[in-house]
Amino acid sequence: MKKPTRVWPAALALIALTLIWGYNWVVMKKVLHFIDPVDFTALRVSFGTVCLFAVMVLLRRPLRLVAPGPTIVLGLLQCGVFSTLIQLSLVQGGAGKTAVLVYVMPFWLLPMAWLLLGERIRELQWAAIAVGAAGLVLVLEPWHFEASLLSSAMALTASLVWAGAAVYAKRLRARVQLDVLSLTAWQMLFGSIVVCTAAWTVPSARELEPSLYFFGALAYNAIVATALAWLLWLFVLDCLPAGVAGMSSLAVPAVGVLSAWIELGERPSMAEGAGMLLIALALGLLTWFAGRRRT
C-alpha cells in the first residue's frame, strides 16, 4: 500500500502538473509572435532533451539505449510529427480549442487498441466515444468554413499520431523491459534531430525576434513543462492510483481553455462550449471506467 502521508503531496504535484501543461498551450501560442513554429519546436524539443537527460543523471536512471529501432520510430511520431503539428496548428487556431482537439486522443486510442492489441471495448466506452464524437462535431463547427479549419485538422491529426505512438509504445513495452523516463529521453533525442533538420532546411516563415518572452517561453517548455513536469508525473504515478493520475488528461485541456479565455480573450462560441463540455464528459467517463477496472 502507498503511504498515506504521501497522498497529499502527490495530489498537490498532480495539480501543479495539470496547471503547467494546461497553461503551456497559451505559452506556445503567444511565442509565435517572435519565432517560426517549426523553429520553436526544434528549440524546445532540443533543450527539453538536454533537461531530460540531466534529470536521468540526477536520478541515476540507466542511460543505455534499449531497442534503438523502435525508439527511433517513437521519436519520429511522438516528438517529431506530433510536436510539429501542434505548434503549426496554433498559428491559426486558438490555444484552448487546439488543446481540446489534441486531447481527444483517447477516442482514437480505444479503436486502435481494439484492432491492434485485441483489447475489448465495453459498452460504457462505446457510449463515451459517441458522446465525444458529438462534442467533436460541435467544437469543429463544420458548417463554418474558416481559416481555422486547417488548424483543427492538424490538431486532430496530432491526436491521431499521439494515439498511434501510444499503441506502438504499449506493444514495445510488452516485449521489452524499458525505463519510462529513459525511453522518453531517447525518443525525444531522435525526434529533435528530425525537427532540427527540418527547421534548418525549410525556410522560416518568420524571423526570430529575441525578446524576454521568447526566452522565458523556451525555458518554460524545456525546464518546467518537460523536466520538472516529468519529475512530478513520476512522483504522482508512484504515490497515486493510475486512474486518479489519469484524471490529469481531463484537466489539462480545461486549464488550457480557461487560460486562453482569460489571457488571450479566446471566448468559445456556444457550439464550441457545448462541444467542449461533451468531450470533457466523455473523457471523464473513460477515466472513471479505467480507474474502476484497475481497482
C-alpha positions in Angstrom: 0.0 0.0 0.0 1.0 3.6 -0.6 2.0 5.6 2.4 -0.9 7.9 3.4 1.5 10.6 4.2 2.4 10.9 0.5 -1.1 11.2 -0.8 -1.4 14.9 -0.2 2.0 15.8 -1.7 1.1 13.7 -4.7 -2.2 15.4 -5.1 -0.5 18.8 -5.0 2.0 17.6 -7.5 -0.8 16.5 -9.8 -2.5 19.9 -9.5 0.8 21.6 -10.3 1.4 19.3 -13.3 -2.0 20.0 -14.7 -1.5 23.7 -14.4 1.9 23.5 -16.0 0.8 21.5 -19.0 -2.5 23.3 -19.3 -1.0 26.8 -19.3 1.7 25.8 -21.7 -0.9 26.0 -24.6 -1.1 29.8 -24.0 2.7 30.0 -23.9 3.1 28.1 -27.2 0.5 30.3 -28.8 2.0 33.6 -27.6 5.6 32.8 -28.5 4.6 32.5 -32.2 4.7 36.3 -32.3 8.5 36.1 -32.0 9.5 32.9 -33.9 8.6 30.5 -36.7 6.6 27.5 -35.3 8.9 24.8 -36.7 12.0 26.7 -35.4 10.4 27.0 -31.9 9.5 23.3 -32.0 13.2 22.4 -32.8 14.5 24.6 -30.0 12.0 23.4 -27.3 12.5 19.7 -28.0 16.3 20.1 -28.2 16.5 21.9 -24.9 13.9 19.6 -23.4 16.0 16.6 -24.4 19.0 18.1 -22.6 16.9 18.7 -19.5 15.5 15.1 -19.5 19.0 13.6 -19.7 20.1 15.8 -16.9 17.2 14.5 -14.8 18.2 10.9 -15.6 21.7 11.6 -14.4 20.4 13.2 -11.2 18.1 10.3 -10.6 20.7 7.8 -11.6 18.5 6.2 -14.1 20.0 3.9 -16.8 21.4 5.8 -19.8 21.8 2.8 -22.0 19.7 2.9 -25.2 17.4 -0.1 -25.4 15.5 -1.1 -28.6 17.1 1.6 -30.8 14.9 0.9 -33.8 11.5 1.2 -32.1 12.7 4.1 -30.1 13.6 6.0 -33.3 10.1 5.3 -34.7 8.6 6.6 -31.5 10.8 9.7 -31.7 9.6 10.4 -35.3 6.0 10.0 -34.3 5.6 11.4 -30.8 8.3 14.1 -30.8 8.8 14.9 -34.5 5.4 14.7 -36.1 3.2 15.3 -33.0 5.2 18.3 -31.6 5.4 20.0 -35.0 1.7 19.5 -35.8 0.5 21.0 -32.6 2.8 24.0 -33.0 1.7 24.6 -36.6 -2.0 24.2 -35.5 -1.5 27.1 -33.1 -0.6 29.5 -35.9 -4.3 29.9 -36.9 -6.1 28.0 -34.2 -6.9 29.2 -30.7 -4.9 27.8 -27.8 -7.9 26.5 -25.9 -9.6 24.9 -28.9 -6.4 23.3 -30.1 -5.8 21.8 -26.6 -9.2 20.2 -26.6 -8.8 18.8 -30.1 -5.4 17.3 -29.3 -6.7 15.7 -26.1 -9.4 13.7 -27.9 -6.6 11.2 -28.3 -8.3 8.5 -26.1 -11.2 8.4 -28.7 -8.6 7.3 -31.3 -6.8 5.1 -28.9 -9.7 2.8 -28.0 -10.5 1.6 -31.5 -6.7 1.3 -32.3 -6.2 -0.8 -29.2 -9.3 -2.9 -30.2 -7.9 -3.6 -33.7 -4.2 -3.9 -33.0 -4.0 -5.1 -29.4 -7.1 -7.1 -29.1 -8.4 -5.0 -26.2 -12.2 -5.3 -25.8 -14.3 -2.1 -25.8 -17.0 -2.1 -23.2 -20.5 -0.7 -23.6 -19.7 2.4 -21.4 -16.6 3.1 -23.6 -18.7 2.9 -26.8 -21.1 5.4 -25.2 -18.2 7.7 -24.2 -16.9 7.6 -27.8 -20.3 8.5 -29.1 -20.6 11.4 -26.7 -17.1 12.6 -27.6 -17.8 12.4 -31.3 -20.9 14.6 -30.8 -18.8 17.1 -28.9 -16.1 17.0 -31.5 -18.6 17.9 -34.3 -19.8 20.9 -32.2 -16.2 22.1 -31.5 -15.2 21.8 -35.2 -18.4 23.6 -36.4 -18.0 22.1 -39.9 -20.8 24.4 -41.1 -18.4 27.4 -40.7 -15.6 27.1 -43.3 -13.0 29.3 -41.8 -9.2 29.5 -41.9 -9.1 27.7 -38.6 -10.4 24.5 -40.3 -6.9 23.6 -41.4 -5.6 24.2 -37.9 -8.3 21.9 -36.5 -7.4 19.2 -39.0 -3.7 19.5 -37.9 -4.7 19.3 -34.2 -6.8 16.2 -34.8 -4.0 14.6 -36.9 -1.7 15.3 -34.0 -4.1 13.5 -31.6 -4.2 10.6 -34.1 -0.4 10.4 -34.2 -0.3 10.5 -30.4 -2.7 7.6 -30.2 -0.7 5.6 -32.7 2.5 6.2 -30.8 0.8 5.2 -27.6 -0.3 1.8 -29.1 3.2 1.3 -30.6 4.8 2.1 -27.2 2.5 -0.3 -25.4 3.4 -3.1 -27.8 7.1 -2.3 -27.4 6.9 -2.4 -23.6 5.1 -5.7 -23.7 8.1 -7.2 -25.4 11.0 -5.3 -23.9 11.5 -4.1 -20.3 12.1 -0.3 -20.5 12.5 2.6 -18.1 9.8 5.1 -19.0 12.0 8.2 -18.4 14.9 6.7 -20.4 12.6 5.8 -23.3 11.1 9.3 -23.3 14.5 11.0 -23.3 15.9 8.8 -26.1 12.9 9.1 -28.3 12.9 12.9 -27.7 16.5 13.0 -28.8 15.8 11.2 -32.1 12.8 13.3 -32.7 14.7 16.5 -32.1 17.3 15.5 -34.7 14.5 15.3 -37.3 12.8 18.5 -36.3 16.1 20.4 -36.2 16.9 19.1 -39.7 13.5 20.3 -40.9 14.0 23.7 -39.3 17.5 24.0 -40.8 16.4 23.1 -44.4 12.9 24.7 -44.7 12.9 28.5 -45.0 11.4 30.2 -41.9 8.1 31.9 -42.3 9.1 34.4 -39.6 12.5 35.7 -38.5 13.4 35.2 -34.9 12.8 38.3 -32.7 14.8 37.8 -29.5 12.7 39.0 -26.5 12.3 38.4 -22.9 9.1 36.5 -23.5 10.7 34.3 -26.2 13.5 33.2 -23.8 11.0 32.8 -21.0 8.8 30.6 -23.2 11.7 28.4 -24.2 12.8 28.0 -20.6 9.3 27.2 -19.5 8.9 24.5 -22.2 12.3 22.9 -21.6 12.7 23.2 -17.8 9.2 23.5 -16.4 6.9 21.7 -18.9 9.5 18.9 -19.7 12.0 18.2 -16.9 10.0 19.4 -13.9 6.7 18.0 -15.3 8.2 14.6 -15.8 9.6 14.5 -12.3 6.1 15.4 -11.0 4.5 12.8 -13.2 6.7 10.0 -12.0 6.2 11.1 -8.4 2.4 11.1 -8.9 2.4 7.6 -10.5 4.5 6.3 -7.6 2.0 7.6 -5.0 -1.5 7.6 -6.5 -3.6 5.0 -8.3 -3.2 5.2 -12.1 -6.9 6.0 -12.5 -6.6 9.1 -10.3 -3.4 10.2 -12.1 -5.2 9.8 -15.4 -7.6 12.5 -14.4 -4.9 15.0 -15.4 -5.7 14.1 -19.1 -9.1 15.6 -18.4 -8.0 18.7 -16.5 -5.1 19.8 -18.8 -7.3 21.0 -21.8 -9.8 22.5 -19.3 -6.9 24.6 -17.9 -5.8 25.4 -21.5 -9.3 26.7 -22.4 -9.7 28.8 -19.2 -6.2 30.2 -19.6 -6.8 31.1 -23.2 -10.1 32.7 -22.3 -8.5 34.9 -19.5 -5.2 35.8 -21.1 -5.9 35.7 -24.9 -9.6 36.6 -24.9 -10.5 33.3 -26.7 -14.2 33.0 -25.8 -15.7 29.8 -27.2 -18.9 30.1 -29.2 -22.0 28.4 -27.8 -21.5 25.4 -30.0 -17.8 25.1 -29.1 -18.6 25.5 -25.4 -21.2 22.7 -25.6 -18.8 20.5 -27.6 -16.0 21.0 -25.0 -18.4 20.0 -22.2 -19.4 16.9 -24.1 -15.8 15.9 -24.7 -14.9 16.6 -21.0 -17.9 14.3 -20.0 -16.7 11.6 -22.4 -13.1 11.8 -21.1 -14.4 11.7 -17.6 -16.4 8.5 -18.3 -13.3 6.9 -19.9 -11.1 7.8 -17.0 -13.6 6.7 -14.4 -14.1 3.4 -16.2 -10.3 2.8 -16.4 -9.9 3.6 -12.7 -12.7 1.2 -11.8 -11.2 -1.6 -13.8 -7.8 -1.2 -12.3 -9.4 -1.2 -8.8 
